[in-house]
Amino acid sequence: MDALRAAAKREVDGAADALVELSHTIHAHPELAFEEEQSSRWVAEALAGAGLEVDFGVCDLPTAFVATAGHGPLTIGICAEYDALPGIGHACGHNVIAAAAVGAGAALAKVADDAGITVKVLGTPAEEGGGGKILMLDRGAFDGVHAALMVHPAPMEQQQMDCLAVSHFDVFFHGKAAHASAFPERGINAADALTVSQVAIGVLRQHFRAGNQVHGIVTKGGDAPNIVPADTSAKYYVRARTLRELAELEPRVVRCFEAGSVATGATYEIRHASPPYSEFRADPDLAAAYRRCAEQVGRTFVDFGASPAGELKGGSTDMANVSLALPAIHPLLGIDSLPAVNHQPEFTAAAVTPAADRAVVEGALAMAWTTIEVAAEGPLRDRLLGATPHSSR
């Protein structure tokens, strides 16, 4: 194992400048969910150049891919994300995720057969609301994979991100336009319907279970002050601790929109933007192996419960759905961004600092070493090989 680790380190160290350049290039060209045409190509091309065989446009998703190397019995998946956020670019640091995945995949490609593994780097679009991993999971991209891992930048190091299940949906109200001053009685106010709904949601919050959430934005409120709004729309997220609790909470939130419809006479419709994201079930043995390797690389973990950034708890990811289907982990890479936190413009800037660049290289090596450790003879390897690998069929 020491020889394999040394070979992986040589590969990552030799590629460090190229990995950082890839991270910065993706960061400078942010692309939204399912529109990551350049980013996905850059990541796939880097993996192909490292000797992995790339299958592009998998699962009927033009910006998804699977890159494979090795022929060992143990198949490990490494997930790459590369979509950005509207308006603030890579404020969740997916450029770091993508580059670290390339580094790990390239290093493992050099040692895969000697380590007894098959490595698959999965290019997964649309984590920010589109559920790319869920679609790929359902369509067979993770079939035969024994375990999956990825790293994600954050203000500080953490062994696993706490996750909530989430439902993403758009709401549309349809009323009737009229002159707001001369003939208001002839209108049906779709903006009022949305206002009533928001008030209903506000009072419903008192009765949420601890940790459950709802939040949204108005995407259209009307066209002009002197026109009774005929059409309005909003985007909403409902989050809960588990899929079961989400299934209980979401209908109650939907009834708030129904209340807006009943109160005003406007009709409404709800369109889900993706399948629901689940809670995360991290594999404890895989997480412990990653932490050992990350600390050996030089990463320093913080007890998240005692940290000043405790408010970061409660994010969601489609990697969580993968974790319910097969052993998986989603550790956080600290990039020393405080007071900036994820989804702030200041975090966008932090995602290309020297600390973030170091996270790219060290995150890649930590994932590579974790995979090598998992592949070594021992209880974890035996458990993973003894379990039936995931199948979408």
URSUL-V667589 format. One record per backbone hydrogen bond with DSSP energy under -0.5 kcal/mol. CO is the residue of the C=O (numbers start at 1). NH is the residue of the N-H. If there is no record, write none. Layout:
BEGIN
{{CO	NH} {CO	NH}}
END
This chain:
BEGIN
{{1	5} {2	6} {3	7} {4	8} {5	9} {6	10} {7	11} {8	12} {9	13} {10	14} {11	15} {12	16} {13	16} {15	19} {16	20} {17	21} {18	22} {19	23} {20	24} {21	25} {22	26} {23	27} {24	28} {25	29} {26	29} {31	84} {32	35} {35	37} {36	40} {37	41} {38	42} {39	43} {40	44} {41	45} {42	46} {43	47} {44	48} {45	49} {46	50} {47	50} {47	52} {48	51} {52	54} {53	68} {54	56} {55	66} {57	60} {58	61} {60	62} {61	64} {64	57} {64	58} {65	123} {66	55} {67	121} {68	53} {69	119} {73	75} {74	76} {74	118} {75	146} {75	147} {76	120} {77	149} {78	122} {80	124} {81	98} {85	89} {86	88} {89	85} {89	91} {90	93} {91	343} {93	96} {93	97} {94	98} {95	99} {96	100} {97	101} {98	102} {99	103} {100	104} {101	105} {102	106} {103	107} {104	108} {105	109} {106	110} {107	110} {107	111} {108	111} {108	112} {111	115} {112	116} {112	117} {116	74} {117	72} {118	76} {119	69} {120	78} {120	122} {121	67} {121	123} {122	80} {122	124} {123	65} {123	125} {125	132} {126	130} {126	131} {126	132} {127	129} {131	135} {132	136} {133	137} {134	138} {135	139} {136	141} {136	142} {137	140} {140	143} {142	145} {145	390} {146	327} {147	77} {148	329} {149	79} {150	331} {152	333} {154	335} {155	336} {157	302} {158	332} {162	314} {162	315} {165	240} {166	277} {167	238} {168	273} {168	274} {169	236} {170	271} {171	234} {172	269} {173	232} {174	267} {176	188} {178	228} {179	183} {183	186} {184	187} {188	176} {188	190} {189	193} {190	194} {191	195} {192	196} {193	197} {194	198} {195	199} {196	200} {197	201} {198	202} {199	203} {200	204} {201	205} {203	206} {204	207} {205	208} {209	212} {213	239} {215	237} {217	219} {217	235} {220	233} {224	227} {226	180} {229	190} {230	175} {232	173} {233	219} {233	220} {234	171} {235	217} {236	169} {237	215} {238	167} {239	213} {240	165} {242	246} {243	247} {244	248} {245	249} {246	250} {248	252} {249	252} {249	253} {250	254} {251	255} {252	256} {253	256} {253	257} {254	257} {254	258} {255	259} {256	260} {257	261} {258	262} {259	263} {260	264} {261	265} {267	174} {269	172} {271	170} {277	166} {280	282} {282	284} {283	287} {284	288} {285	289} {286	290} {287	291} {288	292} {289	293} {290	294} {291	295} {292	296} {293	297} {294	298} {294	299} {299	301} {302	304} {303	306} {304	307} {307	310} {309	312} {310	313} {312	315} {315	164} {317	320} {318	321} {318	322} {319	323} {320	324} {321	325} {322	325} {322	326} {327	148} {328	283} {329	150} {330	161} {331	152} {332	158} {332	334} {333	154} {337	340} {341	344} {344	347} {344	348} {345	349} {346	350} {347	351} {348	351} {349	352} {350	353} {353	357} {354	358} {355	359} {356	360} {357	361} {358	362} {359	363} {360	364} {361	365} {362	366} {363	367} {364	368} {365	369} {366	370} {367	371} {368	372} {369	373} {370	374} {371	375} {372	376} {373	376} {378	382} {379	383} {380	384} {381	385} {382	386} {383	387} {387	389} {390	144}}
END
